[in-house]
Amino acid sequence: SGNTAESEIKNTETPETATNESQNPKEGSSVDNADVKADSTPDDTTEQQTAIKTTPTQQAVFPSHVFAKEISSLISGHHMANVLYMQDETKERLLASKRALINFNGYCAKFLSTLSRDYNRNTSMLKTIKRDLDFIFRKIRTLKNKVAAVKAEIAAENE
């Protein structure tokens, strides 16, 4: 089955093969790796360097294509459809979760701003109450000291 996968891949023509044929006018000659490397982008350079040399009428066989073809031949179409369906379902669930999280984050941001305002207001109110209570207790202490002084004078006069 490995040979049939390679022959199927070799017989199909892609735009890459067409550009290689138009750039190499000699019929029957093989495409050099240097030619492939010069025409490639940085992303596919390694894959094109590992391609088997082919004639201009054949497509280059990449190991990744052969591997994908072999894996797809091991799995039935029904199972592959189930896998694709499950992937789509998972994607939809993830997107729904993402939307829910975005909405929740928006709600939390709004709630936080409201809560922050209330917290700042209550904090300033508590600081004011503490200041007032400190003043009241200071006055009470002063009055207590005055009462104690007067009481001491009265007690001294009575003796």
C-alpha positions as CSV (number, residue, x, y, z in Angstrom):
1,S,0.0,0.0,0.0
2,G,3.0,2.3,0.5
3,N,3.9,2.1,-3.2
4,T,0.3,2.9,-4.3
5,A,0.3,5.9,-2.1
6,E,3.6,7.1,-3.5
7,S,2.4,6.5,-7.1
8,E,-0.9,8.3,-6.4
9,I,0.9,11.3,-5.0
10,K,3.5,11.3,-7.8
11,N,0.8,11.3,-10.5
12,T,-1.2,14.3,-9.2
13,E,-0.1,17.7,-10.4
14,T,0.1,20.7,-8.2
15,P,0.9,24.4,-8.9
16,E,4.4,23.7,-7.4
17,T,5.0,21.1,-10.1
18,A,3.8,23.4,-12.8
19,T,6.1,26.1,-11.8
20,N,9.0,23.7,-11.6
21,E,8.2,22.5,-15.1
22,S,8.0,26.0,-16.5
23,Q,11.3,27.0,-14.9
24,N,13.1,23.9,-16.1
25,P,12.7,23.7,-19.9
26,K,14.8,20.6,-20.4
27,E,12.5,17.6,-20.7
28,G,13.5,14.4,-18.9
29,S,15.9,16.2,-16.6
30,S,15.4,16.0,-12.8
31,V,14.8,19.0,-10.6
32,D,17.8,20.0,-8.5
33,N,17.4,20.6,-4.8
34,A,19.1,23.9,-5.4
35,D,16.3,24.9,-7.9
36,V,13.7,23.8,-5.4
37,K,15.5,25.7,-2.6
38,A,15.7,28.9,-4.6
39,D,12.0,28.9,-5.4
40,S,10.9,28.0,-1.8
41,T,9.9,30.1,1.1
42,P,11.6,29.7,4.4
43,D,8.7,27.7,5.9
44,D,8.7,24.9,3.3
45,T,12.5,24.8,2.7
46,T,13.2,21.7,4.8
47,E,10.2,19.8,3.4
48,Q,11.3,20.6,-0.2
49,Q,14.9,19.7,0.6
50,T,13.8,16.2,1.7
51,A,11.6,15.6,-1.4
52,I,12.6,12.8,-3.7
53,K,14.0,14.0,-7.0
54,T,11.4,13.7,-9.8
55,T,11.1,14.3,-13.4
56,P,9.1,17.4,-14.6
57,T,6.0,15.2,-15.3
58,Q,5.9,13.9,-11.8
59,Q,5.1,15.7,-8.5
60,A,7.8,15.7,-5.8
61,V,6.9,13.2,-3.0
62,F,7.2,14.7,0.4
63,P,7.5,12.5,3.5
64,S,4.6,14.3,5.1
65,H,2.3,13.5,2.2
66,V,3.2,9.9,2.2
67,F,2.7,9.7,6.0
68,A,-0.7,11.4,5.7
69,K,-1.7,9.1,2.9
70,E,-0.7,6.0,4.9
71,I,-2.5,7.2,8.0
72,S,-5.7,7.9,6.0
73,S,-5.5,4.4,4.5
74,L,-5.5,2.9,8.0
75,I,-8.7,4.7,9.1
76,S,-12.1,4.0,7.5
77,G,-14.1,6.9,6.1
78,H,-16.8,6.4,8.7
79,H,-14.3,6.7,11.5
80,M,-12.7,9.7,9.9
81,A,-16.1,11.3,9.6
82,N,-16.8,10.6,13.3
83,V,-13.4,12.2,14.2
84,L,-14.2,15.3,12.1
85,Y,-17.6,15.5,13.6
86,M,-16.2,15.3,17.1
87,Q,-13.6,18.0,16.3
88,D,-16.4,20.3,15.0
89,E,-18.4,19.6,18.1
90,T,-15.4,20.3,20.3
91,K,-14.7,23.5,18.4
92,E,-18.3,24.7,18.8
93,R,-18.2,24.0,22.5
94,L,-14.9,25.8,22.9
95,L,-16.3,28.8,21.0
96,A,-19.4,28.8,23.2
97,S,-17.2,28.7,26.3
98,K,-15.1,31.5,24.9
99,R,-18.2,33.6,24.4
100,A,-19.5,32.8,27.9
101,L,-16.1,33.8,29.4
102,I,-16.0,37.0,27.4
103,N,-19.5,37.9,28.7
104,F,-18.6,36.9,32.2
105,N,-15.4,39.0,32.1
106,G,-17.5,42.0,30.9
107,Y,-20.0,41.5,33.7
108,C,-17.2,41.2,36.2
109,A,-15.5,44.3,35.0
110,K,-18.7,46.3,35.3
111,F,-19.4,44.8,38.8
112,L,-15.9,45.5,39.9
113,S,-16.1,49.2,38.9
114,T,-19.4,49.5,40.9
115,L,-17.9,47.6,43.8
116,S,-14.8,49.7,43.7
117,R,-16.8,52.9,43.9
118,D,-18.8,51.6,46.9
119,Y,-15.6,50.3,48.6
120,N,-13.9,53.7,48.2
121,R,-17.0,55.5,49.5
122,N,-17.3,53.1,52.5
123,T,-13.6,53.4,53.3
124,S,-13.7,57.2,53.4
125,M,-16.8,57.0,55.5
126,L,-15.1,54.6,58.0
127,K,-12.1,56.9,58.1
128,T,-14.4,59.9,58.9
129,I,-16.2,57.9,61.6
130,K,-12.8,56.8,63.1
131,R,-11.6,60.5,63.2
132,D,-14.9,61.5,64.9
133,L,-14.7,58.7,67.4
134,D,-11.0,59.6,68.2
135,F,-12.1,63.2,68.8
136,I,-15.0,62.1,71.0
137,F,-12.8,59.8,73.1
138,R,-10.2,62.5,73.4
139,K,-12.9,64.9,74.7
140,I,-14.2,62.2,77.1
141,R,-10.6,61.6,78.4
142,T,-10.1,65.4,78.9
143,L,-13.4,65.6,80.8
144,K,-12.5,62.6,82.9
145,N,-9.2,64.1,83.8
146,K,-10.9,67.4,84.7
147,V,-13.5,65.5,86.9
148,A,-10.7,63.6,88.5
149,A,-8.8,66.8,89.3
150,V,-12.0,68.5,90.7
151,K,-12.7,65.4,92.7
152,A,-9.2,65.4,94.1
153,E,-9.5,69.1,95.1
154,I,-12.9,68.4,96.8
155,A,-11.4,65.4,98.6
156,A,-8.4,67.6,99.7
157,E,-10.7,70.4,101.0
158,N,-12.7,67.8,103.0
159,E,-9.7,66.5,104.8
